[in-house]
């Protein structure tokens, strides 16, 4: 069977991306029709319904809502601009390093060089590869920053509108929050695909038939995306958790006031943190995963029959999967916003989980269509020096395995972090005897939650590698990320709902509205944990695929762990996630310490603050979080970015391959454990606060000893689930993609120390 013509491919990919962008703009337009005003009525589903709360239309409350939203939006924008200023300087410096390192491979010569894989052919000069790698790095970095920034702006725009819709019903509020999440999800997925596709086509003008050099240069795109994601995740994570821990320890434990009480000086910083950490950081993180998975697949494909025979459609198979993913996610979104309507609080979580199931089921069909239309019936894939024959239906299996493994990881994560199931309920029950037993049970839960996800990852690696070597692993990772638009929509929904609840509390709205926003937030917590599970699982597959591409590019035929060079790398690499986690945890602790002292000071020194007659100084708490996160994000970032450069240059590619393998193996375990432990502690606290069952009521109410023990557990878990855990998946991906980009330099000039002896 003939594959579809190249012309069709050249139309389908950009058109799919543009459809995704247009769909996100339509969702934003619908959300924008919800006005933050008590007496405006406009059209649109759920917008022109009568208010359900008497007296809630009070202009004073509306003014408060507007002021709070403006404070959150201003704080988030201010932090991101400060962060991006420092990150921009790093980006420029690192771009220079890429050019100098790669340009020096052939002594900055402009003469054509022998191709790495096609020995009898000549490829473009190393200096050209250095220049184009630098450009693609900058494009990836800028796309990542833009994705994070737009995500944050959308979230801070939508939070107050979700609060206003909660006056009418929980269903109306749900739709606003979910549509807003969809704006970010589709904008990021489509934007990432479009920029990558345009970059490939522009580079092709220069490279012509040298596809080996072309797609090697494209790997810089993944490096740029992940570099920015690292600083976004670490900086945003430190910001949000410093504020959260400070607000909880003084407000909830010491002063016994509600979570988002306007008397708490750290409350605005806490709400700002949700946006800069869970929205901007997460958006950059998942964009980085998508960019790296695509780059890994493209590099391996370029030295397989697709690249050798210049089969453009088959070469673009990873991009066609992403294109199909946008269309499938668009159809899936309509189920939540237009086909089924959420009417009760208990329907929120099932509605979100149905999004994952529907998108996975439809995407399986979509992958089959792409596989049979885009791929020849038989082809060869590069397999460590040899070419392995693969059939198109076998590649479909690889992608499908990754897709369904992601769903399994997501639902296992939900089982261990949702308070609807026994693991979290057991953690909540342990709070009866204090914070110590809560911490013990939570740690045990996190360790146990690693088992099934690791088996799912291992099985998907075994199947995909057996079928199509490292290309199979790369497309399995893309399968897991193919529904990224839906995954991001669900992820972004959580912080938007959390902010909506905070705004309702601070504006003094009724308990009924707060119950609705709490129900939205509780479902968002669980789905955020599912999103982290997806991110970690895909990171494991992506980093393994990048590792394979690095080993091939560095001309290593086998990695023998029994040789000293490799084993020392292995054991040091396994240590790096612990070192990185220690740095990020301590950073949160140091920042939280300053925040606690500031909040305590204000309660002591500001007259009438506890009584509600004094006004807290929110700005000083925002400044503490901003300064601490900017200062503290640099050392962990430097550790990750400099390790491959130092190891590759001084010790060579064999030792570096050991470091990458060690970091991958230990990093995945710690990331899953940390994220799930923190998620379980958070939902154990919410289980006691909600009091929806007889068991939960026996542990409460808010302010009881069991509740205080649960708050302490949640406080310990905050940096685990929102700083260290999510950042670790960037560590393992980033080190692998950086090693791949610098592989030509390491292969030529690396191992200086070993060469001296």
ABEGO torsion letter per residue (X at the ends): XBBBBAAAAAAAAAAAAAAAAAAAAAAAAAAAABBBBAABBBBEBGAABBBABBGAABAAAAAAAAAAAAAAAAAAAAAAAAAAAAAAAAAAAAAAAAAAAAAAAAGGBABBBBBAABAABBBBBAAAAAAAAAAAAAAAAAAAAAAAAAAAAAAAAAAAAAAAAAAABAAAAAAAAAAAAAAAAAAAAAAAAAAAAAAAAAAAAAAEABAAAAAAAAAAAAAAAAAAAAAAAAAAAAAAAAAAAAAAAAAAAAAGBBAABAABAAAAAAAAAAAAAAAAAAAAAAAAAAAAAAAAAAAAAAABAAAAAGBAAAAAAAAAAAAAAAAAAAAAAAAAAAABBBABAAAAAAAAAAAAAAAAAAAAAAAAAAAAAABBABBBBBBGGBBBBBBAAAAAAAAAAAAAAAAAAAAAAAAAABAABAAAAAAAAAAAAEAAAAAAAAAAAAAAAAAAAAAAAAAAAAAAAAAAEAAAAAAAAAAAAAAAAAAAAAAAAAAAAAAAAAAAAAAGBBAAAAAAAAAAAAAAAAAAAAAAAAAAAAAAAAAAAAAAAAAAAAGBABBBAABAAAAAAAAAAAAAAAAAAAAAAAAAAAAAAAAAAAAAAAAAABBGAAAGABBBBAAAAAAAAAAAAAAAAAAAAAAAAAAAAAAAAAAEAAAAAAAAAAAAAAAAAAAAAAAAAAAAAAAAAAAAAAGABAAAAAAOBBGBAAAAAAAAAAAAAAAAAAAAAAAAAAAAAAAAAAAAAAAAAAAAABGAAAAAX
